[in-house]
């Protein structure tokens, strides 16, 4: 007979309990939809209001900050480590909302002998144990690409973020030679740190594993590989159908928490410094259309945005000119949405209901227990400058769209220091 224990108890936990993330699969049978949101999720920065002008971010260096406010009705916090304190720096905590069987499976540690297990967990099968709690996990930590992470966060998720084949930059076939149109795979989007165990990259964040962050642009999309299949190293500039999007929460730089806010509940905070190319579209540019190696000069530029229809510009602009046109803050708007699930979020998500939007509704259909609202913001971006030190147009690649063997995407950078810049309209 199982001995019951209260759900709110500080216990030693194994961070690997939660297991690796699975793509396009839920955490067990589809749970009932909660009557109320257990988490009030807000995108704190940039601030968006429908009755005010859209915020404008520079394409890198801007803050993205998420606040997950737990309802005061939560049972409490399970703390990894000593039983006499709340989570401290580099610790993992779990805000527990429901424990249906009053036996805290989150407490199970297969490395401990029976005498150290909670009584109701002594006879648990370590292979089949699945926490039945509804909870929000968080690890107080900070991450940078290429810098090893030493926190106690979810080690299985961190291993996935350290695998370039799973969480690394997408690659497309690009043209790098104007002479013979030589093609090579080129990485796009922000660098993810390679194989370093840094807790940084595409996918589920090991410090905020329930968070889903989605953007329907550029590297947020899943593209096809050479065989027309979805791939993290896609090669083709064709988004898969039905639409699939990658979880961008793995780019969080830090996670922290407010033990008890003035509204009575615990708030988990997570933020990132926007890296170049994370929200920008992928642009394939051929600024030498209409010419041949032996014939007249090129007179047109052609480009695609996120694999869309081919567009032309008769002024044959440089790469920077085209990028400025595509990213023009007065005409181009970007979308960002987020929500929280109990347990581990998906590393990518498919448009399950076929409405053309990847959202929390699709997560529910995939079997995830969505426990928050879904804030959606719109914003504009001011593009980076290809001549700036250390900053490149990380989502613009050369591509011979007309097959004439020429791709002229050069830029001429001016000399001299910078100047005062007025803010964009």
C-alpha positions in Angstrom: 0.0 0.0 0.0 1.4 3.4 -1.0 2.0 5.9 1.8 0.9 9.4 0.8 2.9 12.5 1.3 2.1 16.1 0.8 2.8 17.6 -2.7 4.7 20.6 -1.3 7.9 19.2 0.0 11.6 20.0 -0.7 13.3 16.9 -2.0 16.5 15.9 -3.8 15.7 15.5 -7.4 17.4 14.1 -10.4 17.5 16.7 -13.2 17.3 13.9 -15.8 13.9 12.8 -14.5 12.1 14.9 -17.1 13.8 13.1 -19.9 14.7 14.3 -23.4 12.4 16.4 -25.5 10.4 14.7 -28.2 9.6 16.3 -31.5 5.9 16.5 -32.4 4.9 14.2 -29.5 3.1 15.0 -26.3 3.9 14.1 -22.7 1.6 11.1 -22.6 -2.2 11.0 -23.1 -3.9 14.3 -23.9 -4.9 15.9 -20.6 -8.0 17.9 -20.1 -7.8 21.5 -20.9 -7.5 23.5 -17.7 -10.5 25.6 -16.7 -8.3 28.6 -16.0 -4.7 29.5 -16.9 -2.3 28.4 -14.2 0.3 30.8 -15.6 -0.2 34.4 -16.7 2.5 34.8 -19.4 3.5 38.2 -20.6 6.1 39.4 -23.1 7.5 42.3 -21.0 9.9 43.6 -23.7 9.3 44.7 -26.3 6.0 46.2 -25.1 3.1 45.8 -27.6 -0.3 47.4 -27.4 -2.8 47.4 -30.3 -3.6 51.0 -29.7 0.0 52.3 -29.9 2.6 52.3 -32.7 4.6 49.1 -33.1 7.9 48.9 -31.2 11.0 49.0 -33.4 14.0 46.8 -32.5 17.4 46.9 -33.9 18.1 43.4 -35.5 20.4 42.5 -32.6 21.1 43.7 -29.1 17.5 44.3 -28.1 15.9 42.6 -25.1 13.2 39.9 -25.3 11.9 39.3 -21.7 9.2 36.8 -20.7 7.4 36.8 -17.3 5.4 33.7 -16.2 3.3 34.6 -13.2 1.9 31.5 -11.3 -1.5 31.7 -9.8 -1.5 32.0 -6.0 -3.5 28.8 -6.0 -0.3 26.8 -6.7 0.5 24.1 -4.1 4.0 25.4 -3.7 7.6 24.9 -4.8 9.7 21.7 -4.9 13.3 22.6 -4.5 16.2 20.6 -5.8 18.8 20.2 -3.1 18.5 20.8 0.7 15.0 20.7 2.2 15.4 23.9 4.2 15.5 26.5 1.4 14.0 27.7 -1.8 15.9 27.5 -5.1 19.1 29.5 -5.1 21.5 30.4 -8.0 22.0 27.4 -10.3 19.3 25.4 -8.5 16.3 23.9 -10.2 12.8 24.5 -8.8 9.3 23.2 -9.7 6.1 25.2 -9.1 3.6 22.5 -8.5 -0.1 23.1 -9.4 -1.6 19.7 -9.2 -0.6 16.3 -7.7 -3.5 14.0 -8.5 -2.3 10.9 -6.5 -0.7 12.9 -3.7 2.6 11.1 -4.4 5.3 13.3 -5.7 6.8 11.5 -8.7 8.9 14.5 -9.3 10.8 13.4 -6.2 12.0 10.1 -7.7 15.7 9.7 -7.9 16.8 6.3 -9.4 20.3 6.8 -8.0 19.2 6.7 -4.4 18.6 3.4 -2.5 15.1 2.6 -1.2 15.8 3.9 2.3 16.3 7.4 0.9 13.2 7.4 -1.4 9.9 8.8 -0.3 7.7 5.9 0.9 5.2 6.1 -1.9 8.1 5.8 -4.4 9.9 2.8 -3.1 8.2 0.3 -5.4 8.2 2.6 -8.5 9.6 1.1 -11.7 12.4 3.4 -12.7 11.8 2.7 -16.4 8.1 3.6 -16.4 7.8 6.3 -13.8 6.1 9.4 -15.3 5.3 12.4 -13.1 1.6 13.0 -13.0 2.0 16.5 -11.5 1.1 19.7 -13.4 4.1 21.9 -12.9 6.5 24.6 -14.1 10.2 23.8 -13.9 12.9 26.5 -13.9 16.7 26.7 -13.2 18.3 29.9 -12.1 21.1 30.2 -14.6 22.7 32.3 -17.4 23.8 31.0 -20.8 26.1 32.2 -23.6 26.9 30.5 -26.9 30.1 28.6 -26.6 30.5 28.9 -22.8 30.1 25.7 -20.9 27.1 25.7 -18.5 27.7 24.4 -15.0 24.2 24.6 -13.5 22.0 21.8 -12.3 19.5 22.3 -15.1 17.9 19.5 -17.2 21.0 17.6 -18.4 19.1 15.7 -21.1 17.8 18.9 -22.7 21.2 20.5 -22.4 22.7 17.6 -24.3 20.3 18.3 -27.2 21.2 21.9 -27.2 24.8 20.9 -27.5 24.2 18.7 -30.6 24.7 20.8 -33.7 22.7 18.3 -35.8 19.6 19.0 -33.6 20.0 22.5 -32.3 22.6 24.1 -34.6 22.2 26.7 -37.3 20.2 25.8 -40.4 22.3 25.4 -43.6 21.3 26.3 -47.1 23.0 25.8 -50.5 24.4 29.2 -51.4 26.5 30.6 -54.3 30.0 31.9 -53.2 31.6 32.4 -56.6 30.6 34.8 -59.4 32.9 33.0 -61.8 31.5 29.5 -61.9 28.5 29.8 -59.5 30.2 27.4 -57.0 27.8 26.3 -54.3 28.5 25.4 -50.7 26.4 24.9 -47.6 26.1 28.2 -45.7 24.9 28.5 -42.1 22.3 31.2 -41.5 20.9 32.8 -38.3 22.7 33.3 -35.0 25.7 31.1 -34.0 24.7 28.5 -31.4 28.1 27.6 -29.9 28.7 24.3 -31.8 29.0 21.2 -29.6 29.8 23.0 -26.4 27.4 22.1 -23.6 26.2 25.7 -23.3 22.5 25.4 -22.9 22.0 27.6 -26.0 20.5 27.0 -29.4 17.3 25.9 -31.2 14.9 23.9 -29.2 13.6 23.4 -25.6 15.5 25.6 -23.1 16.9 23.5 -20.3 16.5 26.3 -17.8 12.8 27.1 -18.7 11.7 23.8 -20.3 8.0 24.6 -20.4 8.4 27.7 -22.5 7.5 27.8 -26.2 8.6 30.8 -28.3 7.5 30.9 -31.9 8.2 33.3 -34.8 6.9 32.5 -38.4 9.9 34.0 -40.1 13.3 32.9 -41.2 15.1 30.5 -39.0 12.0 30.1 -36.9 10.6 28.0 -39.9 11.4 24.4 -40.7 12.6 24.0 -44.3 13.0 21.0 -46.6 16.1 19.0 -47.1 17.3 17.8 -50.6 14.6 15.0 -50.5 11.8 17.4 -49.7 11.6 16.3 -46.0 11.7 18.5 -42.9 15.2 19.0 -41.6 17.2 21.1 -39.1 19.9 21.2 -41.7 17.5 21.9 -44.6 19.5 22.8 -47.7 16.4 23.8 -49.7 14.8 27.2 -49.4 11.4 25.7 -49.2 9.4 25.7 -46.0 7.8 22.3 -45.3 4.0 21.8 -45.6 2.2 21.6 -43.4 4.0 24.4 -41.6 6.4 23.6 -38.8 8.3 26.0 -36.6 11.2 25.6 -34.2 11.0 26.6 -30.6 13.3 29.6 -30.1 13.2 29.4 -26.3 16.7 27.8 -26.3 18.1 31.2 -27.0 17.3 32.5 -23.6 20.4 33.9 -21.9 19.1 33.9 -18.3 16.3 32.6 -16.1 15.5 33.9 -12.6 12.5 34.0 -10.3 10.6 36.2 -7.9 9.6 34.1 -4.9 6.3 35.9 -4.1 5.1 38.9 -6.0 2.7 41.5 -4.8 -0.1 39.5 -6.4 0.7 36.5 -4.2 2.3 34.0 -6.6 5.7 33.1 -7.8 7.0 34.6 -11.1 9.6 33.0 -13.3 11.5 35.4 -15.6 13.5 34.6 -18.7 15.2 36.8 -21.2 17.6 37.0 -24.1 19.6 39.6 -25.9 18.3 39.3 -29.4 21.0 37.8 -31.6 21.4 38.9 -35.2 19.1 37.0 -37.5 16.9 35.2 -35.0 13.7 37.1 -36.1 14.7 38.2 -39.6 13.5 36.4 -42.8 15.9 34.3 -44.8 16.6 36.1 -48.1 18.2 34.4 -51.1 19.6 37.1 -53.4 20.8 37.1 -57.0 21.8 40.7 -57.9 23.1 39.7 -61.3 20.0 38.7 -63.3 19.9 39.2 -67.1 23.7 39.1 -67.8 26.1 36.4 -68.8 29.8 35.9 -68.2 30.5 36.9 -71.9 27.6 39.2 -72.5 26.2 42.5 -71.2 26.2 43.5 -67.5 23.5 42.4 -65.2 20.5 44.8 -65.1 18.2 43.2 -62.5 18.2 41.7 -59.0 16.0 38.8 -58.0 15.3 37.6 -54.5 13.1 35.3 -52.4 11.9 35.9 -48.8 11.5 32.8 -46.8 11.2 30.7 -50.0 8.3 32.8 -51.3 7.6 34.1 -54.8 10.6 35.5 -56.8 10.7 39.3 -56.6 12.7 41.6 -58.9 14.3 45.0 -58.6 15.5 46.7 -61.8 18.0 48.9 -60.0 20.3 45.9 -59.4 21.0 46.9 -55.8 23.7 45.5 -53.5 23.0 42.9 -50.8 22.6 45.7 -48.3 20.1 47.5 -50.5 17.9 44.4 -50.9 18.1 43.6 -47.2 17.0 47.1 -46.3 14.1 46.8 -48.7 13.0 43.5 -47.1 13.4 44.7 -43.5 12.0 48.2 -44.1 10.5 49.1 -40.7 7.7 51.2 -42.4 6.3 48.2 -44.2 7.6 44.9 -42.7 6.2 43.6 -39.4 7.2 40.6 -37.4 5.3 38.4 -35.1 6.3 36.7 -31.9 4.1 34.4 -29.7 4.7 32.4 -26.6 3.0 30.0 -24.2 3.9 27.6 -21.4 3.3 23.8 -21.1 3.6 21.5 -18.1 6.8 19.5 -18.3 8.9 19.7 -21.4 7.9 21.9 -24.4 8.4 20.6 -27.9 11.6 21.5 -29.8 9.5 22.1 -32.8 5.7 22.1 -33.5 3.5 21.4 -36.5 0.4 23.1 -37.7 -1.9 20.3 -36.5 -5.2 22.0 -37.2 -4.3 23.3 -40.6 -5.2 26.9 -40.0 -1.7 28.1 -41.2 -0.7 29.3 -37.7 1.5 27.3 -35.3 0.2 28.0 -31.9 -0.9 26.7 -28.5 -3.9 25.1 -30.1 -1.6 22.9 -32.1 0.4 22.0 -28.9 -2.9 20.8 -27.3 -3.7 18.7 -30.3 -0.2 17.2 -30.1 -0.9 16.2 -26.5 0.8 18.9 -24.5 -0.8 20.3 -21.4 -0.9 24.1 -22.1 -1.0 25.9 -18.7 -0.8 29.5 -19.8 -2.3 32.1 -22.0 -0.7 32.9 -25.3 0.6 36.5 -25.8 1.2 37.5 -29.4 3.1 40.7 -30.2 4.0 42.4 -33.4 7.1 44.5 -33.9 9.3 46.1 -36.6 13.1 45.7 -37.0 15.8 48.0 -38.2 18.3 45.9 -40.1 22.0 45.5 -39.3 24.7 47.0 -41.6 26.9 44.6 -43.4 29.9 47.0 -43.0 29.6 47.1 -39.1 32.3 45.4 -37.2 31.4 41.9 -36.2 27.9 42.1 -37.6 26.8 40.4 -40.8 23.5 40.0 -42.6 23.2 36.5 -41.2 20.0 35.6 -43.0 20.9 36.8 -46.5 22.6 34.3 -48.8 23.7 34.4 -52.5 21.8 32.2 -54.9 21.9 32.0 -58.7 18.1 32.4 -59.4 18.4 32.7 -63.2 21.1 30.2 -63.8 23.5 32.6 -65.6 26.5 31.6 -63.5 26.7 35.1 -61.9 25.8 36.3 -58.4 27.0 39.9 -57.7 26.2 40.7 -54.2 29.1 42.9 -53.3 29.0 46.0 -51.1 31.3 49.0 -50.9 31.8 50.2 -47.3 32.6 53.8 -46.7 35.6 55.1 -44.7 35.4 57.3 -41.6 33.7 57.3 -38.3 30.0 57.0 -37.5 27.6 59.9 -37.2 24.5 60.8 -35.2 21.5 58.7 -36.4 17.9 59.7 -36.0 15.4 57.1 -34.9 13.4 55.3 -37.6 9.9 56.4 -38.3 
